[in-house]
């Protein structure tokens, strides 16, 4: 067989040589040298064998790389520096040189993307969890043969948490249960459309808890700093007093706050007035005291009254707004961070 079997010549069903289960041809990798054009073992069994082999190789204490190696693609013998390292391989190197690997991946992706029609299967077995799931449980990937990602969304998320944050599935499930399935700061219950984000200490890389996307990004914008968040609380409290004064509530003098003559409405604020407010602040962010010269200066205002409260740097403006200008949420964020000091 010189050119291999055409897709329509592939058998509809085939029995895997290892698990002895009869499966559709889509559950087997194609192989031109085989009599029926398919591998003898199904994709799941192939994946399991590869995982065992790679784990065994990876457990070696030392890997002696060869000085030269013949590429399985171009057939040329090249130096070991022309191959990507792969400790899970027998010789510690990828079987294809960097150039061939790049060409093969690019050609394979372009061929799949160029298809006029991609027939996505209704169901697919994930090689990670080994569960047959609906196609909607997989990410779309036009560069893949089936038009779907290799692993399901759940397994991809698990892999990302382990590789990026070192979070095990046991830690993730235990933390999620301990938090009652809700964000550790705002207590918003996690859903499919609002999945948990792993929050970690950026100095030690140690995971701290699970937050919703808004709290996680807002905490990051405030530098994960208790000092900055406390400054935001103080700024928010003083701003509330000034807003109350504008609305004709208790005079600000009785509360020990200096009157802000630049307290004006946000709508229609002129550039001259903005520069005047900046000058009164010494061109420093009202929360973190960042120098705002030649930096983006954001006008912060009360969303209820529209009154300008001050000029903030971009990060403090995003972080303060992300917490909904809520003093209570900011205090909760401080309490959350103090637990991990």
C-alpha positions as CSV (number, residue, x, y, z in Angstrom):
1,X,0.0,0.0,0.0
2,X,1.9,3.1,-1.3
3,X,-0.5,6.0,-0.7
4,X,-2.4,4.6,2.3
5,X,-6.2,4.1,2.5
6,X,-8.6,6.9,1.8
7,X,-10.8,8.1,4.6
8,X,-13.9,6.4,3.0
9,X,-12.0,3.1,2.9
10,X,-11.4,3.0,6.7
11,X,-13.4,0.4,8.6
12,X,-16.4,1.8,10.5
13,X,-15.6,-0.2,13.6
14,X,-12.4,-1.8,14.9
15,X,-11.4,-3.7,18.1
16,X,-8.6,-2.3,20.1
17,X,-5.7,-4.7,20.5
18,X,-5.2,-3.7,24.2
19,X,-8.6,-3.0,25.8
20,X,-10.4,-5.4,23.4
21,X,-13.3,-2.9,23.0
22,X,-14.9,-2.4,19.6
23,X,-14.8,1.3,18.8
24,X,-15.4,3.6,15.8
25,X,-12.5,4.4,13.5
26,X,-12.5,8.0,14.8
27,X,-11.2,6.5,18.2
28,X,-8.0,5.3,16.4
29,X,-5.0,7.2,15.0
30,X,-4.4,6.8,11.3
31,X,-1.4,4.8,10.2
32,X,-0.5,4.5,6.5
33,X,1.6,1.3,6.9
34,X,-1.2,-0.6,8.6
35,X,-3.4,-2.9,6.5
36,X,-6.6,-1.0,7.5
37,X,-5.0,2.4,7.8
38,X,-5.4,2.6,11.6
39,X,-3.3,2.0,14.6
40,X,-3.8,-1.3,16.4
41,X,-4.6,0.4,19.7
42,X,-7.2,3.1,20.3
43,X,-6.3,6.7,21.2
44,X,-7.1,6.2,24.9
45,X,-4.8,3.1,25.2
46,X,-2.1,4.8,23.1
47,X,-2.3,7.8,25.4
48,X,-2.1,5.6,28.5
49,X,0.9,3.8,27.2
50,X,2.7,7.0,26.3
51,X,1.9,8.4,29.7
52,X,3.5,5.4,31.5
53,X,6.5,5.4,29.2
54,X,7.1,9.2,29.7
55,X,6.6,8.9,33.5
56,X,9.2,6.1,33.7
57,X,11.7,8.2,31.6
58,X,11.0,11.4,33.6
59,X,11.7,9.6,36.9
60,X,15.4,9.1,35.9
61,X,17.9,10.9,38.1
62,X,20.2,11.7,35.2
63,X,19.7,11.8,31.4
64,X,22.8,11.6,29.2
65,X,22.1,13.5,26.0
66,X,23.8,12.2,22.8
67,X,26.2,14.5,21.0
68,X,24.5,13.9,17.7
69,X,21.2,12.4,16.6
70,X,19.5,11.5,13.3
71,X,16.2,13.4,12.8
72,X,13.2,11.2,12.1
73,X,11.9,13.8,9.6
74,X,14.6,15.0,7.3
75,X,16.9,12.0,8.0
76,X,19.9,14.2,8.6
77,X,22.3,13.7,11.5
78,X,22.5,16.9,13.6
79,X,23.9,18.1,16.8
80,X,21.8,17.7,20.0
81,X,21.3,21.5,20.1
82,X,19.2,21.2,17.0
83,X,16.6,19.2,18.9
84,X,14.2,20.3,21.7
85,X,14.9,18.6,25.0
86,X,12.3,16.0,26.1
87,X,13.2,14.3,29.3
88,X,10.4,11.8,28.8
89,X,12.1,10.4,25.7
90,X,14.6,7.6,25.9
91,X,17.5,9.8,24.8
92,X,16.1,13.0,26.3
93,X,15.5,14.6,22.9
94,X,12.6,15.1,20.6
95,X,12.7,12.6,17.7
96,X,12.4,15.5,15.2
97,X,14.7,18.4,14.8
98,X,13.5,21.9,15.6
99,X,13.1,22.8,11.9
100,X,11.1,19.6,11.0
101,X,8.9,19.9,14.1
102,X,8.0,23.5,13.2
103,X,7.3,22.6,9.5
104,X,5.2,19.6,10.4
105,X,3.1,21.4,13.0
106,X,2.6,24.4,10.7
107,X,1.6,22.1,7.7
108,X,-0.7,20.0,9.9
109,X,-2.5,23.0,11.3
110,X,-2.8,24.8,7.9
111,X,-4.2,21.6,6.3
112,X,-6.9,21.3,9.0
113,X,-7.8,25.0,9.0
114,X,-8.1,25.0,5.2
115,X,-10.9,22.4,5.2
116,X,-14.2,23.7,3.8
117,X,-16.2,21.8,6.4
118,X,-15.3,20.4,9.8
119,X,-17.4,17.5,10.9
120,X,-17.4,17.8,14.7
121,X,-18.4,14.5,16.5
122,X,-21.4,14.8,18.9
123,X,-19.4,12.9,21.5
124,X,-15.7,12.4,22.2
125,X,-13.7,10.5,24.9
126,X,-11.2,12.7,26.8
127,X,-7.9,10.9,27.2
128,X,-7.4,12.7,30.5
129,X,-10.5,11.8,32.5
130,X,-11.4,8.9,30.1
131,X,-15.0,10.0,30.0
132,X,-17.1,10.3,26.9
133,X,-18.5,13.8,26.8
134,X,-20.5,16.0,24.6
135,X,-18.6,18.1,22.0
136,X,-19.7,21.2,24.0
137,X,-17.4,20.0,26.8
138,X,-14.4,20.6,24.5
139,X,-12.9,23.8,23.2
140,X,-13.2,24.4,19.4
141,X,-9.9,23.9,17.6
142,X,-10.1,24.2,13.8
143,X,-6.4,23.1,13.5
144,X,-7.2,19.7,15.1
145,X,-8.5,16.8,13.1
146,X,-11.9,16.6,14.8
147,X,-12.2,20.3,15.2
148,X,-12.0,19.9,19.0
149,X,-9.3,20.2,21.6
150,X,-7.6,17.0,22.6
151,X,-8.6,17.3,26.2
152,X,-11.9,18.4,27.7
153,X,-12.3,21.8,29.3
154,X,-12.2,20.3,32.8
155,X,-8.9,18.5,32.2
156,X,-7.4,21.6,30.5
157,X,-8.3,23.7,33.6
158,X,-6.7,21.1,35.9
159,X,-3.5,21.0,33.9
160,X,-3.3,24.8,33.9
161,X,-3.8,25.0,37.6
162,X,-1.1,22.4,38.2
163,X,1.5,23.8,35.7
164,X,1.0,27.5,36.5
165,X,0.3,27.5,40.3
166,X,1.3,24.0,41.4
167,X,-2.3,23.4,42.6
168,X,-3.4,19.8,43.0
169,X,-6.9,18.8,42.4
170,X,-7.2,17.7,46.0
171,X,-6.3,21.2,47.2
172,X,-8.6,22.8,44.7
173,X,-11.6,20.7,45.8
174,X,-10.9,21.1,49.5
175,X,-10.5,24.9,49.2
176,X,-13.7,25.2,47.1
177,X,-15.6,23.2,49.7
178,X,-14.1,25.3,52.6
179,X,-15.2,28.5,50.9
180,X,-18.7,27.1,50.4
181,X,-18.3,27.3,46.6
182,X,-18.1,31.1,46.7
183,X,-15.4,33.8,46.3
184,X,-13.3,34.3,49.4
185,X,-13.8,38.1,49.3
186,X,-17.2,39.0,47.8
187,X,-18.9,35.7,48.6
188,X,-20.3,35.5,45.0
189,X,-21.2,31.8,44.3
190,X,-19.1,30.3,41.5
191,X,-21.0,29.2,38.4
192,X,-20.1,27.8,35.0
193,X,-20.1,31.4,33.6
194,X,-18.2,32.6,36.7
195,X,-15.5,30.0,37.4
196,X,-13.0,30.3,40.3
197,X,-9.6,31.9,39.8
198,X,-6.7,30.6,41.7
199,X,-5.2,33.5,43.8
200,X,-1.5,33.2,44.7
201,X,1.2,35.2,46.5
202,X,3.3,36.8,43.7
203,X,6.4,36.7,45.9
204,X,6.3,33.0,47.0
205,X,4.0,31.6,44.3
206,X,2.0,29.9,47.0
207,X,-1.7,29.6,46.3
208,X,-4.0,31.5,48.8
209,X,-7.5,30.8,47.8
210,X,-10.2,31.0,45.1
211,X,-11.6,34.3,44.0
212,X,-14.0,35.4,41.3
213,X,-12.5,37.1,38.3
214,X,-13.4,40.6,39.4
215,X,-12.0,40.3,42.9
216,X,-8.9,38.5,41.6
217,X,-8.1,41.2,39.0
218,X,-9.0,44.1,41.4
219,X,-6.6,42.6,44.0
220,X,-3.9,42.5,41.4
221,X,-4.5,46.1,40.3
222,X,-4.1,47.1,44.0
223,X,-0.7,45.3,44.0
224,X,-1.9,42.6,46.5
225,X,-0.8,45.2,49.0
226,X,-2.5,45.6,52.4
227,X,-1.0,49.1,52.6
228,X,-2.5,50.2,49.3
229,X,-5.9,48.7,50.1
230,X,-5.9,50.4,53.5
231,X,-5.1,53.7,51.7
232,X,-8.0,53.0,49.3
233,X,-10.3,52.5,52.3
234,X,-9.2,55.8,53.9
235,X,-9.6,57.5,50.5
236,X,-13.1,56.0,50.1
237,X,-14.2,57.0,53.6
238,X,-13.0,60.6,53.2
239,X,-14.7,60.8,49.7
240,X,-17.9,59.6,51.3
241,X,-17.8,62.5,53.8
242,X,-17.2,65.0,51.0
243,X,-20.1,63.6,49.0
244,X,-22.3,63.8,52.1
245,X,-21.3,67.5,52.4
246,X,-22.3,68.3,48.9
247,X,-25.7,66.7,49.4
248,X,-26.3,68.9,52.4
249,X,-25.6,66.4,55.1
250,X,-23.5,66.9,58.3
251,X,-20.8,69.6,57.8
252,X,-17.4,68.3,57.0
253,X,-15.7,70.5,59.6
254,X,-17.3,68.4,62.3
255,X,-15.8,65.3,60.9
256,X,-12.3,66.6,60.7
257,X,-11.9,66.7,56.9
258,X,-10.5,69.6,55.1
259,X,-12.8,71.2,52.5
260,X,-12.0,70.3,48.9
261,X,-12.7,73.3,46.7
262,X,-12.1,71.1,43.6
263,X,-15.1,68.9,44.4
264,X,-17.0,69.2,41.1
265,X,-19.2,67.1,38.9
266,X,-17.5,64.6,36.7
267,X,-19.7,65.2,33.6
268,X,-18.4,68.2,31.6
269,X,-15.1,68.3,33.6
270,X,-12.7,70.4,31.6
271,X,-9.0,69.6,31.1
272,X,-8.1,72.8,32.9
273,X,-10.1,71.8,35.9
274,X,-8.6,68.3,35.8
275,X,-5.1,69.8,35.8
276,X,-6.1,72.1,38.7
277,X,-7.1,69.0,40.7
278,X,-3.9,67.2,39.8
279,X,-1.9,70.3,40.9
280,X,-3.8,70.3,44.2
281,X,-2.8,66.6,44.7
282,X,0.9,67.4,43.8
283,X,0.5,65.2,40.7
284,X,0.3,62.1,43.0
285,X,-2.3,59.3,43.0
286,X,-4.8,59.9,45.9
287,X,-4.4,56.2,46.9
288,X,-0.9,54.9,46.2
289,X,0.9,58.3,45.8
290,X,2.3,57.2,42.4
291,X,3.8,60.2,40.4
292,X,1.3,60.9,37.6
293,X,3.6,62.9,35.5
294,X,3.6,61.4,31.9
295,X,1.3,58.6,33.1
296,X,-2.4,58.0,32.6
297,X,-4.4,59.9,35.2
298,X,-8.0,58.7,35.8
299,X,-10.7,60.9,37.2
300,X,-12.4,59.0,40.0
301,X,-16.0,60.0,40.7
302,X,-18.9,58.9,42.9
303,X,-21.2,56.8,40.7
304,X,-24.3,57.9,42.7
305,X,-23.8,61.7,42.6
306,X,-21.3,62.1,39.7
307,X,-19.1,64.2,41.9
308,X,-15.3,64.0,41.3
309,X,-13.4,62.6,44.3
310,X,-9.9,62.7,43.0
311,X,-7.4,61.7,40.4
312,X,-6.0,58.2,40.6
313,X,-3.4,56.2,38.7
314,X,-4.8,53.6,36.2
315,X,-4.2,50.6,38.5
316,X,-5.8,52.1,41.6
317,X,-8.8,53.3,39.5
318,X,-9.4,49.8,38.1
319,X,-8.8,48.1,41.5
320,X,-11.0,50.5,43.5
321,X,-13.8,50.3,40.8
322,X,-13.5,46.6,40.6
323,X,-14.5,46.3,44.2
324,X,-17.5,48.4,43.5
325,X,-16.0,51.3,45.5
326,X,-17.2,49.2,48.5
327,X,-15.4,49.9,51.7
328,X,-16.7,46.7,53.1
329,X,-15.3,44.6,50.3
330,X,-11.9,46.4,50.7
331,X,-11.9,45.6,54.4
332,X,-12.7,41.9,53.5
333,X,-9.8,42.0,51.0
334,X,-7.4,43.2,53.8
335,X,-8.6,40.5,56.1
336,X,-8.1,37.9,53.4
337,X,-4.5,39.0,52.7
338,X,-3.7,39.2,56.4
339,X,-4.5,35.5,56.8
340,X,-1.6,34.6,54.5
341,X,1.1,36.9,56.0
